[in-house]
Amino acid sequence: MESFILVIFVVGYLFIAFEHSVQINKAASALITGVLCWTVYILYSSDNHFVGEQLAEHLGDAAGILFFLLGAMTIVELIDAHDGFTIITSRITATNKRSLLWIISILTFFLSAVLDNLTTSIVMVSLLRKLITDRNDRMVFLGFVIIAANAGGAWSPIGDVTTTMLWIGGQVTSKNIIIKLFTPSLACLIVPLLIASFKMKGKLNPVNKASDNTGTTNFERNFIFWSGISILILVPAFKTATHLPPYMGILLGLGILWVITEITHKSKNDEEKSEYSVVHALRKADTPSVLFFLGILLAIGSLQATGQLGSLAQLLDEKIGDINQIVLSIGLLSSIVDNVPMVAGAIGMYDLQTYPSDHYFWEFLAYCAGTGGSALIIGSAAGVAVMGLEKIDFFWYLKNISLLALIGYFVGAFVYILQHQLFHI
């Protein structure tokens, strides 16, 4: 049974990777893969009720991510509808590709630590659409957005879901994770940026300002922009204060912004205010991307439910043994099967008696699991979101970004190991 499920997963993965060659939307491939994996599992199982409970648990976890994604996308669409991103784009005057790449990457790096890498990626997609008209140029910038978002999320307890898992579980503390992972995470971004800077030349084509929305006032633009950004920033604070999952915070924020937009445009007739409403923003949401994410998460959930990911983690422990090599391997594997179940498997393998809070193992795991997913575009939530929103080809990313991401990954890992040995931090 396990082998059959693994074969289905691999074949589905290949259909997703070769989307443009087979001319089948990756969302369809992901959904079929996810459902078939669970179908095989329940048909071979002697306890259908237990499998149903496992599916419900994994679907609940997936739904939390999907509702968070949908809520964040809707808030970003509302800001975009009010032309709110001009507040940022008007202040970015660089037309030199090299300079703009550094500005966007550093902005993404720090923003993802405050929001999280998924939300930041969604915001940066909308931002870059305003700044760069040429699609090929924009894809390069978005490749670095993925690297920067994952690197920025790794050193913050709220920046990446795996770091948050370790933080909530008591494996790491917020102060230590910031102090010990900031430099390695920064190195993970800076080195690829330096390499790309030698190759990137020229200036960007000027943005067509005539296409910008002029139907909102300065007050409406500023009010909706700062309201939306404040809501996104306060979601982690809501989670910390209430211990409710992040999607509850984003849904509360969406409801509040919904009320704000209704009040802001109440004096307009229905036709005028329709394009500034949440209903309109929801219609513009990229539903195929959400379904693609659902299919991927269901497929990965089946591998976890059948114990294959746990067995893989145990095999690494038995065959490799060395902590550094194990954690580096987990980070690279997370680019294929998602970092959440890989970290969950590691947490299940090693308790706090084996490795106490703030141990070298947990902190290195947070870095590797957070940044290793950049090696492939489907290896992280940020990558999947960007892939869905901008329709970036799997092999384009593999050819143009993956090697840079891997170089940054290993350089950051080397920096972490070196600072531990030299400074014992």
C-alpha positions in Angstrom: 0.0 0.0 0.0 2.7 2.5 1.0 4.6 1.8 -2.2 1.4 2.3 -4.3 0.7 5.7 -2.6 4.3 6.8 -3.1 4.1 5.9 -6.8 0.9 8.0 -7.1 2.5 10.9 -5.4 5.6 10.8 -7.6 3.5 10.5 -10.8 1.3 13.4 -9.6 4.4 15.4 -8.8 5.8 14.8 -12.3 2.5 16.0 -13.9 2.7 19.2 -11.8 6.3 19.7 -12.8 5.5 19.1 -16.5 2.4 21.2 -16.4 3.1 23.1 -19.7 4.3 19.9 -21.5 1.2 17.8 -20.6 -1.0 20.9 -20.9 -3.0 19.9 -17.8 -3.5 22.5 -15.1 -1.4 21.8 -12.0 -4.5 22.2 -9.8 -6.2 19.3 -11.5 -3.1 17.1 -11.1 -2.8 18.1 -7.5 -6.4 17.4 -6.7 -6.4 14.0 -8.4 -3.1 13.0 -6.7 -4.3 14.0 -3.2 -7.7 12.2 -3.5 -6.1 9.0 -5.1 -3.5 8.8 -2.3 -6.3 8.8 0.3 -8.5 6.5 -1.8 -5.7 3.8 -1.9 -5.1 4.3 1.8 -8.7 3.7 2.9 -9.2 0.8 0.4 -6.2 -1.1 1.9 -7.0 -0.2 5.5 -9.0 -2.5 7.8 -10.2 0.5 9.9 -12.1 2.9 7.6 -13.2 5.0 10.6 -9.7 5.6 11.7 -8.6 6.7 8.2 -11.6 9.0 8.1 -10.5 10.6 11.4 -7.0 11.0 10.0 -8.3 12.6 6.8 -10.5 15.0 8.9 -7.5 16.0 10.9 -5.3 16.7 7.9 -8.1 18.4 6.1 -8.6 20.6 9.1 -4.9 21.6 9.0 -5.1 22.2 5.3 -8.3 24.3 5.6 -6.5 26.5 8.2 -3.8 27.3 5.6 -6.3 27.7 2.8 -8.5 30.1 4.7 -5.5 32.0 5.8 -4.4 32.2 2.2 -7.8 33.2 0.9 -8.2 35.9 3.6 -4.7 37.4 3.0 -5.3 37.3 -0.8 -8.6 39.1 -0.4 -7.1 41.8 1.9 -4.3 42.3 -0.7 -6.9 42.5 -3.5 -8.8 45.2 -1.5 -5.7 47.3 -1.1 -4.9 46.9 -4.8 -8.4 47.8 -5.8 -8.0 51.1 -3.8 -4.6 51.6 -5.5 -3.0 51.5 -2.1 0.3 50.0 -3.3 1.1 53.3 -5.0 2.0 54.5 -1.5 5.0 52.1 -1.7 5.7 52.1 -5.4 5.7 55.9 -5.6 8.6 55.9 -3.1 10.6 53.3 -5.0 12.2 55.3 -7.8 15.0 52.9 -8.8 14.9 51.9 -12.4 18.2 50.0 -12.4 17.4 46.3 -12.2 20.3 45.6 -9.8 19.3 48.3 -7.4 15.7 47.4 -7.4 16.4 43.7 -6.9 18.3 44.6 -3.7 15.5 46.9 -2.5 12.8 44.4 -3.1 14.7 41.5 -1.6 15.7 43.3 1.6 12.2 44.7 2.0 10.8 41.2 1.6 13.3 39.8 4.1 12.3 42.1 6.9 8.6 42.2 6.1 8.3 38.4 6.2 9.7 38.4 9.7 6.9 40.7 10.8 4.0 39.3 8.8 5.0 35.8 7.6 6.6 34.5 4.4 3.2 33.5 2.9 1.5 36.8 3.4 4.6 38.7 2.4 4.8 36.8 -0.9 1.2 37.6 -1.7 1.8 41.3 -1.0 5.0 41.4 -3.1 3.3 39.8 -6.1 0.9 42.7 -6.2 3.6 45.2 -5.5 5.8 43.9 -8.4 2.9 43.9 -10.8 2.8 47.7 -10.1 6.6 48.1 -10.6 7.6 45.8 -13.4 5.6 45.4 -16.6 7.9 42.9 -18.3 6.9 39.4 -17.2 10.4 37.8 -17.6 11.9 40.5 -15.4 9.1 40.1 -12.9 9.7 36.3 -12.6 13.3 36.8 -11.7 12.4 39.3 -9.0 9.7 36.9 -7.7 12.2 34.1 -7.6 14.2 36.3 -5.2 11.0 37.2 -3.3 10.7 33.4 -2.5 14.3 33.2 -1.3 14.0 36.4 0.7 10.6 35.5 2.2 11.7 32.1 3.4 15.0 33.4 4.7 13.2 36.3 6.5 10.7 33.9 8.0 13.3 31.5 9.4 14.7 33.8 12.0 11.4 35.0 13.4 9.1 32.9 15.6 6.1 34.1 13.6 7.8 34.3 10.2 7.4 30.7 9.0 4.9 28.0 10.0 7.7 25.5 11.0 9.5 28.1 13.2 6.1 28.8 14.8 5.6 25.1 15.4 8.9 24.8 17.2 8.2 28.0 19.1 4.7 26.9 20.3 6.1 23.4 21.1 8.8 24.9 23.4 11.7 23.7 21.3 12.9 27.2 20.7 12.3 30.6 22.4 11.7 33.9 20.5 14.8 35.7 21.8 17.2 32.9 20.9 15.8 32.2 17.5 16.2 35.8 16.5 19.7 36.2 17.9 21.1 32.9 16.5 19.4 32.7 13.1 19.4 36.3 11.9 22.9 36.3 10.5 22.7 32.8 8.8 19.3 33.8 7.3 20.7 37.1 6.1 23.7 35.3 4.5 21.2 32.9 2.8 19.8 35.9 1.0 22.8 38.1 0.5 25.1 35.6 -1.3 22.5 34.8 -4.0 21.9 38.5 -4.4 25.6 39.2 -4.9 25.9 36.4 -7.5 22.8 37.7 -9.3 24.1 41.3 -9.2 27.0 40.3 -11.5 24.7 39.0 -14.1 21.8 41.5 -13.9 22.2 44.6 -16.0 20.1 47.3 -17.6 17.1 49.3 -16.6 13.4 48.4 -16.3 10.8 49.5 -18.8 8.8 52.5 -17.4 5.5 51.6 -15.8 2.4 52.7 -17.5 0.9 55.1 -15.0 -2.2 55.6 -17.1 -3.3 52.1 -16.0 -3.4 53.0 -12.4 -6.7 53.3 -10.6 -7.9 56.9 -10.2 -11.3 56.3 -8.8 -10.3 56.6 -5.1 -9.4 59.7 -3.1 -6.1 60.1 -1.3 -7.8 59.6 2.0 -9.5 56.3 0.8 -6.2 55.0 -0.6 -4.2 55.7 2.5 -7.0 54.6 4.9 -7.5 51.2 3.3 -3.8 50.6 2.8 -2.8 51.3 6.4 -5.9 49.5 7.7 -5.1 46.4 5.6 -1.4 46.4 6.4 -2.1 46.9 10.1 -4.5 43.9 10.1 -1.9 41.7 8.5 0.7 42.8 11.0 -1.6 42.3 14.0 -2.5 38.7 13.0 0.6 37.2 14.7 -0.2 39.3 17.8 -3.8 38.0 17.8 -2.5 34.5 17.6 -0.1 35.1 20.5 -2.8 36.7 22.7 -5.6 34.2 22.0 -3.7 31.0 21.1 -6.1 30.6 18.2 -4.7 29.5 14.8 -3.6 32.3 12.4 -6.6 31.9 10.0 -8.9 33.0 12.8 -7.0 36.3 13.0 -7.0 36.8 9.3 -10.7 36.1 9.1 -11.4 38.5 11.9 -9.3 41.1 10.1 -11.1 40.5 6.8 -14.4 41.0 8.5 -13.2 44.3 10.1 -11.8 45.5 6.7 -15.1 44.5 5.1 -17.0 46.8 7.5 -14.4 49.6 6.9 -14.9 49.5 3.2 -18.6 49.4 3.5 -18.6 52.5 5.7 -15.9 54.3 3.5 -18.0 53.9 0.3 -21.5 54.1 1.8 -22.3 57.4 0.0 -21.6 55.9 -3.4 -24.2 54.1 -5.5 -24.0 50.3 -5.9 -22.2 50.4 -9.3 -19.5 52.8 -8.1 -18.7 51.0 -4.9 -18.9 47.4 -6.3 -15.3 47.3 -7.5 -14.1 48.4 -4.0 -16.0 45.8 -2.1 -14.9 42.5 -0.5 -17.4 40.7 -2.8 -15.5 41.9 -5.8 -12.1 41.1 -4.3 -13.3 37.5 -3.5 -14.3 37.1 -7.1 -10.8 38.1 -8.2 -9.2 35.6 -5.8 -7.2 32.9 -7.6 -9.4 29.8 -6.8 -7.3 27.4 -8.9 -4.2 28.3 -6.7 -6.2 27.5 -3.6 -7.3 24.1 -5.0 -3.8 23.4 -6.1 -2.6 24.1 -2.5 -5.4 21.8 -1.2 -4.4 18.9 -3.5 -0.7 19.2 -2.5 -1.5 19.3 1.2 -3.8 16.3 1.0 -1.2 14.3 -0.9 1.5 15.1 1.6 -0.9 14.4 4.5 -1.4 10.9 3.1 2.4 10.3 3.2 2.4 11.5 6.8 -0.7 9.5 7.8 0.7 6.2 6.4 3.9 6.8 8.3 6.2 7.2 5.4 7.5 10.6 6.4 8.2 9.4 9.9 10.0 6.4 8.6 12.1 8.6 6.4 13.1 10.8 9.3 14.0 7.6 11.3 16.0 6.2 8.4 18.0 9.5 8.2 18.7 9.1 11.9 19.9 5.5 11.5 21.9 5.8 8.3 23.4 9.3 8.7 23.6 9.8 12.5 25.4 13.2 12.3 23.1 16.0 13.5 24.3 18.5 10.9 23.9 16.1 8.0 20.4 15.0 9.3 19.1 18.5 9.6 20.6 19.6 6.2 18.9 16.5 4.6 15.6 17.4 6.2 15.9 20.9 4.9 16.5 19.7 1.3 13.8 17.1 1.5 11.4 19.8 2.6 11.7 21.3 -0.8 10.0 18.2 -2.2 7.5 17.1 0.4 6.8 20.3 2.4 8.6 21.5 5.5 5.6 21.1 7.9 5.4 17.3 8.0 9.2 17.0 7.9 9.5 19.2 11.1 6.5 17.4 12.6 8.3 14.1 12.0 11.5 15.5 13.6 9.5 16.7 16.6 8.0 13.2 17.0 11.4 11.6 16.8 13.1 13.7 19.3 11.6 14.9 22.6 12.7 17.8 24.8 14.6 15.2 27.0 16.8 14.3 24.1 17.3 17.9 22.9 16.1 20.5 25.4 14.7 23.9 24.5 17.0 26.1 22.5 19.3 23.2 21.7 21.5 23.5 18.6 19.5 20.8 16.9 16.1 22.7 17.1 17.6 26.0 16.0 19.5 24.5 13.0 16.3 22.7 12.1 14.3 25.9 12.1 16.9 27.5 9.7 17.1 24.5 7.4 13.4 23.7 7.2 12.6 27.4 6.7 15.1 28.1 3.9 15.5 24.6 2.3 12.1 24.9 0.6 13.4 27.7 -1.7 15.3 25.1 -3.7 12.1 24.2 -5.6 9.2 26.5 -6.2 6.7 24.0 -4.7 8.9 23.5 -1.7 7.4 26.3 0.5 4.1 28.0 1.0 5.6 31.2 -0.4 6.7 29.4 -3.5 3.4 27.7 -4.1 1.6 31.1 -3.6 3.8 32.9 -6.1 3.6 30.0 -8.6 -0.1 30.0 -8.5 -0.6 33.8 -8.7 2.0 34.4 -11.4 1.8 31.1 -13.2 5.6 30.6 -12.9 6.8 27.3 -14.6 8.4 24.7 -12.4 11.3 24.2 -14.7 11.9 27.9 -15.3 12.4 28.2 -11.5 14.6 25.1 -11.4 16.8 26.5 -14.2 17.0 30.1 -13.1 16.6 30.2 -9.3 17.2 26.8 -7.7 21.0 26.8 -7.8 21.1 30.3 -6.3 18.7 29.2 -3.6 20.9 26.1 -2.8 24.0 28.2 -2.6 22.4 30.6 -0.2 21.0 27.6 1.8 24.4 26.0 2.3 26.2 29.3 2.9 23.7 30.2 5.7 24.1 26.7 7.2 27.9 27.1 7.2 27.5 30.5 8.9 25.3 29.0 11.6 27.7 26.1 12.3 30.7 28.5 12.3 29.1 31.0 14.7 28.2 28.2 17.0 31.7 26.8 17.1 33.5 30.2 17.3 31.1 32.1 19.6 29.0 29.4 21.2 25.8 31.1 20.1 
